[in-house]
Amino acid sequence: MSSWQVTTDRGRAFVQAIVDDPGHALLAFDFDGTLSPMVEDPAVAFISDDARAALLALGSRVGQLAIVTGRPVDAVRRLARLDDDDFGHLVVLGQYGVERFDCATGVARVPEVSAGFREAVAEISSLVEGRAASDPALVGVHLEDKGRALGVHTRRAADPRRALETLTGPVAEVAGAHGLHLEPGKLVLEVREQSTSKAEALRELIEHGSPRTVLMAGDDLGDLPAFEELHRWADRGVVTAALVSGSTERPELAAHADLQADGVEGVGAFLAWLAAELTTRADRGV
């Protein structure tokens, strides 16, 4: 497959619409696996150079850019180096929209974390430590404390898939006892304080900005609600498209793709193409 390609009529309509009218477009992106590569240590999952350069170029040309992620906004600001340059109309909706950071104004919204969530984090930490002591398959399981969400990563475990299967039930039990939400991902279980979704975050962006054209880009099951949200807005006359960052771990997402990218590299290539196309048209006065 080429680095990216249009796969549906909806995708073709989207590409034409954003090129013709970028000022009324919203481009929203998942972070991990879409703008940044999947790595063993999520603390060093820096945005790809191509994606960052393209977002920087698009920030002043597109009506709204957004990163919609389960990560805290502070983590995205660091991993994407958002404070180093002017990204224009880019906002970050962290923790699935619970947190928000506006690059243009520098204003951040970060609510307090509940005591119940902190108790759950301590219980899950003890649970994982205890299970790993008696089950070699769990050795290497890594906990990522995101402030108001906890990622239980099995990617570095001795047996990643068995570790995920072993921990899913016990972690779900702790989450349920504290009224928390559990969402599985690529070799990760994410426990979070609120059951918000990327669909709700995307809806907030659309309702606030009233764009005529909307893209959502993602690579995992947590992005499916946002892809489905696109259909609801398409029924209202908005030109929408889903860009799927291809993955051997989630091949079923390809069925939802209006644009298909060959992983993070392909997403970067698409953004670079779009930035170059809009720059060329602007230079020509089109």
C-alpha positions as semicolon CSV with decimal commas, in nm:
position;residue;x (nm);y (nm);z (nm)
1;M;0,000;0,000;0,000
2;S;0,115;0,355;-0,067
3;S;0,176;0,569;0,242
4;W;-0,186;0,688;0,230
5;Q;-0,481;0,651;-0,002
6;V;-0,845;0,744;-0,040
7;T;-1,067;0,436;-0,014
8;T;-1,429;0,559;-0,036
9;D;-1,643;0,820;-0,209
10;R;-1,677;0,993;0,129
11;G;-1,299;1,016;0,143
12;R;-1,282;1,169;-0,203
13;A;-1,550;1,422;-0,114
14;F;-1,361;1,513;0,203
15;V;-1,029;1,567;0,023
16;Q;-1,196;1,794;-0,232
17;A;-1,387;1,986;0,037
18;I;-1,089;2,060;0,259
19;V;-0,873;2,170;-0,032
20;D;-1,150;2,404;-0,150
21;D;-1,239;2,544;0,194
22;P;-0,977;2,472;0,464
23;G;-1,094;2,762;0,678
24;H;-1,415;2,578;0,769
25;A;-1,253;2,240;0,836
26;L;-1,184;2,048;1,157
27;L;-0,904;1,791;1,159
28;A;-0,893;1,578;1,476
29;F;-0,627;1,319;1,557
30;D;-0,566;1,048;1,809
31;F;-0,208;1,066;1,941
32;D;-0,051;0,723;2,006
33;G;-0,031;0,512;1,692
34;T;-0,155;0,802;1,478
35;L;0,076;1,099;1,535
36;S;0,333;0,915;1,747
37;P;0,465;0,560;1,707
38;M;0,370;0,281;1,944
39;V;0,676;0,215;2,162
40;E;0,746;0,003;2,470
41;D;0,778;0,308;2,696
42;P;0,485;0,550;2,645
43;A;0,684;0,825;2,819
44;V;0,905;0,853;2,510
45;A;0,635;0,820;2,241
46;F;0,728;1,150;2,077
47;I;0,528;1,282;1,783
48;S;0,677;1,198;1,444
49;D;0,884;1,476;1,291
50;D;0,673;1,475;0,972
51;A;0,344;1,500;1,159
52;R;0,470;1,779;1,382
53;A;0,604;1,983;1,091
54;A;0,278;1,941;0,900
55;L;0,061;2,036;1,200
56;L;0,275;2,343;1,247
57;A;0,221;2,439;0,883
58;L;-0,153;2,367;0,894
59;G;-0,219;2,552;1,220
60;S;-0,276;2,883;1,044
61;R;-0,445;2,741;0,732
62;V;-0,712;2,509;0,873
63;G;-1,009;2,629;1,075
64;Q;-0,940;2,393;1,367
65;L;-0,683;2,125;1,448
66;A;-0,731;1,899;1,747
67;I;-0,553;1,616;1,924
68;V;-0,809;1,394;2,100
69;T;-0,641;1,148;2,333
70;G;-0,657;0,955;2,657
71;R;-0,329;1,115;2,763
72;P;-0,316;1,420;2,992
73;V;-0,268;1,747;2,809
74;D;0,067;1,804;2,984
75;A;0,201;1,479;2,837
76;V;0,095;1,577;2,485
77;R;0,245;1,924;2,525
78;R;0,576;1,759;2,614
79;L;0,572;1,477;2,357
80;A;0,466;1,707;2,073
81;R;0,673;2,005;2,195
82;L;0,368;2,226;2,159
83;D;0,514;2,507;2,370
84;D;0,817;2,548;2,142
85;D;0,634;2,692;1,839
86;D;0,311;2,863;1,732
87;F;0,066;2,589;1,631
88;G;-0,214;2,834;1,560
89;H;-0,563;2,684;1,579
90;L;-0,462;2,363;1,759
91;V;-0,632;2,241;2,074
92;V;-0,563;1,930;2,281
93;L;-0,851;1,742;2,440
94;G;-0,680;1,520;2,695
95;Q;-0,832;1,239;2,902
96;Y;-1,099;1,211;2,629
97;G;-1,202;1,572;2,668
98;V;-1,193;1,609;3,048
99;E;-0,879;1,822;3,007
100;R;-0,827;2,089;2,742
101;F;-0,536;2,301;2,623
102;D;-0,560;2,579;2,363
103;C;-0,232;2,648;2,183
104;A;-0,347;2,990;2,064
105;T;-0,428;3,126;2,411
106;G;-0,214;2,901;2,633
107;V;-0,520;2,838;2,852
108;A;-0,545;2,491;3,009
109;R;-0,845;2,323;3,178
110;V;-0,736;2,049;3,420
111;P;-0,996;1,946;3,685
112;E;-0,907;1,789;4,020
113;V;-0,856;1,412;4,046
114;S;-1,091;1,224;4,282
115;A;-0,971;1,043;4,595
116;G;-1,151;0,728;4,474
117;F;-0,941;0,714;4,161
118;R;-0,619;0,744;4,361
119;E;-0,736;0,453;4,580
120;A;-0,800;0,242;4,270
121;V;-0,452;0,318;4,136
122;A;-0,298;0,193;4,461
123;E;-0,509;-0,126;4,453
124;I;-0,425;-0,202;4,088
125;S;-0,055;-0,139;4,153
126;S;-0,061;-0,392;4,439
127;L;-0,263;-0,634;4,227
128;V;-0,018;-0,626;3,936
129;E;0,284;-0,653;4,167
130;G;0,133;-0,952;4,347
131;R;0,032;-1,135;4,028
132;A;0,372;-1,076;3,867
133;A;0,545;-1,230;4,170
134;S;0,373;-1,564;4,104
135;D;0,318;-1,556;3,726
136;P;0,630;-1,516;3,505
137;A;0,412;-1,410;3,208
138;L;0,332;-1,084;3,390
139;V;0,691;-0,983;3,458
140;G;0,749;-0,652;3,281
141;V;0,392;-0,520;3,301
142;H;0,419;-0,142;3,322
143;L;0,177;0,103;3,487
144;E;0,139;0,450;3,336
145;D;-0,020;0,695;3,579
146;K;-0,187;0,965;3,368
147;G;-0,328;1,164;3,657
148;R;-0,696;1,077;3,612
149;A;-0,638;0,758;3,411
150;L;-0,415;0,455;3,461
151;G;-0,267;0,254;3,177
152;V;-0,180;-0,109;3,252
153;H;0,061;-0,187;2,968
154;T;0,153;-0,547;2,887
155;R;0,364;-0,472;2,579
156;R;0,688;-0,523;2,776
157;A;0,564;-0,832;2,965
158;A;0,725;-1,173;2,914
159;D;0,401;-1,290;2,748
160;P;0,212;-0,971;2,648
161;R;-0,115;-1,127;2,530
162;R;-0,148;-1,375;2,817
163;A;-0,066;-1,098;3,064
164;L;-0,348;-0,890;2,914
165;E;-0,594;-1,179;2,938
166;T;-0,488;-1,258;3,295
167;L;-0,523;-0,902;3,421
168;T;-0,842;-0,796;3,241
169;G;-1,083;-0,956;3,489
170;P;-0,912;-0,848;3,813
171;V;-0,849;-0,492;3,690
172;A;-1,212;-0,466;3,573
173;E;-1,326;-0,574;3,920
174;V;-1,125;-0,301;4,092
175;A;-1,245;-0,042;3,841
176;G;-1,607;-0,144;3,891
177;A;-1,577;-0,129;4,269
178;H;-1,473;0,236;4,245
179;G;-1,719;0,334;3,974
180;L;-1,444;0,377;3,715
181;H;-1,443;0,306;3,343
182;L;-1,226;0,034;3,186
183;E;-1,130;0,043;2,820
184;P;-0,900;-0,210;2,649
185;G;-0,652;-0,107;2,381
186;K;-0,342;-0,236;2,208
187;L;-0,184;-0,448;2,481
188;V;-0,313;-0,205;2,741
189;L;-0,600;-0,174;2,987
190;E;-0,696;0,185;3,059
191;V;-0,884;0,268;3,377
192;R;-1,019;0,621;3,386
193;E;-1,215;0,840;3,617
194;Q;-1,496;0,928;3,378
195;S;-1,664;0,728;3,103
196;T;-1,618;1,002;2,847
197;S;-1,528;0,900;2,493
198;K;-1,361;1,046;2,189
199;A;-1,707;1,074;2,034
200;E;-1,810;1,319;2,306
201;A;-1,487;1,513;2,266
202;L;-1,534;1,530;1,888
203;R;-1,897;1,637;1,933
204;E;-1,786;1,921;2,160
205;L;-1,547;2,045;1,894
206;I;-1,806;2,029;1,617
207;E;-2,081;2,196;1,817
208;H;-1,846;2,476;1,923
209;G;-1,688;2,544;1,584
210;S;-1,964;2,447;1,336
211;P;-1,719;2,319;1,072
212;R;-1,836;2,223;0,723
213;T;-1,573;1,951;0,687
214;V;-1,453;1,710;0,960
215;L;-1,181;1,443;0,970
216;M;-1,113;1,205;1,259
217;A;-0,791;1,004;1,249
218;G;-0,720;0,708;1,475
219;D;-0,581;0,357;1,501
220;D;-0,751;0,168;1,784
221;L;-1,088;0,050;1,916
222;G;-1,116;0,360;2,134
223;D;-1,147;0,564;1,813
224;L;-1,452;0,373;1,686
225;P;-1,708;0,586;1,878
226;A;-1,561;0,897;1,713
227;F;-1,577;0,732;1,370
228;E;-1,944;0,652;1,435
229;E;-2,004;1,012;1,547
230;L;-1,889;1,123;1,201
231;H;-2,184;0,941;1,044
232;R;-2,431;1,136;1,259
233;W;-2,286;1,466;1,142
234;A;-2,273;1,349;0,780
235;D;-2,650;1,297;0,804
236;R;-2,674;1,667;0,892
237;G;-2,484;1,777;0,582
238;V;-2,129;1,798;0,719
239;V;-1,863;1,647;0,491
240;T;-1,688;1,387;0,709
241;A;-1,421;1,121;0,675
242;A;-1,237;0,871;0,894
243;L;-0,864;0,831;0,847
244;V;-0,739;0,499;0,984
245;S;-0,373;0,465;1,074
246;G;-0,315;0,106;0,963
247;S;-0,210;-0,150;1,221
248;T;-0,154;-0,523;1,217
249;E;-0,288;-0,526;1,575
250;R;-0,627;-0,378;1,477
251;P;-0,689;-0,478;1,111
252;E;-1,067;-0,462;1,165
253;L;-1,050;-0,081;1,173
254;A;-0,978;-0,078;0,800
255;A;-1,350;-0,137;0,739
256;H;-1,418;0,212;0,879
257;A;-1,157;0,391;0,669
258;D;-1,244;0,659;0,415
259;L;-0,872;0,729;0,402
260;Q;-0,619;0,460;0,488
261;A;-0,269;0,552;0,608
262;D;0,027;0,319;0,640
263;G;0,068;0,379;1,013
264;V;0,220;0,692;1,165
265;E;0,441;0,741;0,860
266;G;0,136;0,743;0,635
267;V;-0,049;0,992;0,855
268;G;0,255;1,221;0,842
269;A;0,265;1,185;0,463
270;F;-0,103;1,276;0,432
271;L;-0,060;1,584;0,650
272;A;0,252;1,687;0,459
273;W;0,062;1,650;0,130
274;L;-0,227;1,859;0,260
275;A;0,002;2,132;0,395
276;A;0,187;2,151;0,062
277;E;-0,139;2,157;-0,137
278;L;-0,288;2,439;0,070
279;T;0,036;2,637;0,056
280;T;0,052;2,604;-0,322
281;R;-0,308;2,714;-0,364
282;A;-0,254;3,010;-0,131
283;D;0,054;3,117;-0,326
284;R;-0,150;3,106;-0,645
285;G;-0,427;3,309;-0,483
286;V;-0,679;3,028;-0,527
